[in-house]
Amino acid sequence: MTGHEFLHSPGPTHIPDRVLAAMHRQPLDLVDRRLKEIAHSCFADLADVFRTRGRVFIYAANGHGGWEAALANICVPGDAVLIPEVGHFSHNWADHARALGLEVVSIQGDWRHAIDPEDIERALRHDTERRIKAVLAVQVDTGTAVASDVQAVRAAIDAAGHPALLVADTIASLAAMPFEMDAWGVDVAIAASQKALMCPPGLAILAVNEKAMRTAASLPLQHRYWDWKTRMAEENYRSFCGTMPEQLLFGLRAALDIIKEEGLPAIFARHRRLAGAVHRAVDVWAEAGALSFNAAVPEQRAVTVTAIRTGEGIDADLIRSHTRETLGVSVAGGLGLLSGHAFRIGHLGDLNEPMILGCLAALEVAFIQLKVPHAPGGVRAAVEFLAGTAPA
Ligand SMILES: Cc1ncc(COP(=O)(O)O)c(C=O)c1O
């Protein structure tokens, strides 16, 4: 295919040329002072992105590794965790917790709405024996494209007077929308490199506060690789529990520089603007009655990904493969309950207006070619929104 291919999956995302270029170099000797400086500056700058004074840990792992790292440090088999299952990723996290020998107290959602803090408070009040060690909350469930209010989850834990730790999955939200680890009382936050951090897949990143560190210190060491205590060491070889994934760190250093230059407030505003354009287009397409937002409440629609449900007789996977194979634009498919019935547009990370318009235009081409019922004018609505001429 000629020209650029457009990657609009909600992760992995488009990688800036500066990040790719930064990785294109020979590894350094493991004890080279420059390597230590890179690692330590990444720890410090990531803490700023999480908005915490807590510790940052980086693992050669993906998001699933991040989930496991958090649970392995704060729980032992037999402990209970509370999970509001609001979508594919919270559902899988629950599964993962069970596989680690934890008891999962699950709150089932309809995959179209955010976490309901009242459900959390009720479940915790019910836990009179205080068996629940942690509440696991996903900020943006990438499968449903619904964003939850993490601060409200903390308020619910406090209202119940429960000592559970709050663990937040910010894998599809960190560095794209506000997240205030310390101010919101989050004890452990989990991110991954391949989303709004604009890096290749391969790094799981955790931020951990004092309270969670104390919990970890009180438990017997079970999983050496994830263990925070051994990773507290100064030397890279120990803080990475072995050889540091050097090229990924070189890339991360460049990505953090880009984030610093743009600044978090501007990054959040850009994500809101691009999401607004996507939402306008979907609003118009949906008028024909065949396509619809998965997120039922407009205020809960994520700024990083939009999930679009397809009506009876429309093959969502065909839309996806057609746009990828004939137009060079990759969107994501539906996951879990939405498999085959939805497609998802990722709009996070290193993106700008023409990229998002290109994606929306390619989808409109695909709808016409595949005879997917849609009201025309979605791209036009997105253009007007970005131009600031759309009616309020
Ligand atoms: C919210 C969320 N949590 C967890 C994961 C799992 O991450 P990974 O695929 O890197 O293991 C993803 C992946 O898309 C995600 O979006």
The ligand as a MOL file (V3000), in Angstrom:
LIG
                    3D

  0  0  0     0  0            999 V3000
M  V30 BEGIN CTAB
M  V30 COUNTS 16 16 0 0 0
M  V30 BEGIN ATOM
M  V30 1 C -7.4920 -0.6220 30.1930 0
M  V30 2 C -6.5740 -1.7330 29.8400 0
M  V30 3 N -6.0980 -2.5320 30.8110 0
M  V30 4 C -5.2620 -3.5500 30.5420 0
M  V30 5 C -4.8520 -3.8290 29.2550 0
M  V30 6 C -3.9490 -4.9780 28.9960 0
M  V30 7 O -2.7280 -4.5020 28.5040 0
M  V30 8 P -1.7510 -5.4480 27.6310 0
M  V30 9 O -2.4920 -5.8230 26.3990 0
M  V30 10 O -0.5610 -4.5700 27.3820 0
M  V30 11 O -1.4190 -6.6210 28.4660 0
M  V30 12 C -5.3210 -3.0210 28.2080 0
M  V30 13 C -4.9200 -3.3000 26.8240 0
M  V30 14 O -5.4280 -2.7580 25.8770 0
M  V30 15 C -6.1910 -1.9590 28.5130 0
M  V30 16 O -6.6710 -1.1660 27.5540 0
M  V30 END ATOM
M  V30 BEGIN BOND
M  V30 1 1 1 2
M  V30 2 1 2 3
M  V30 3 2 2 15
M  V30 4 2 3 4
M  V30 5 1 4 5
M  V30 6 1 5 6
M  V30 7 2 5 12
M  V30 8 1 6 7
M  V30 9 1 7 8
M  V30 10 2 8 9
M  V30 11 1 8 10
M  V30 12 1 8 11
M  V30 13 1 12 13
M  V30 14 1 12 15
M  V30 15 2 13 14
M  V30 16 1 15 16
M  V30 END BOND
M  V30 END CTAB
M  END
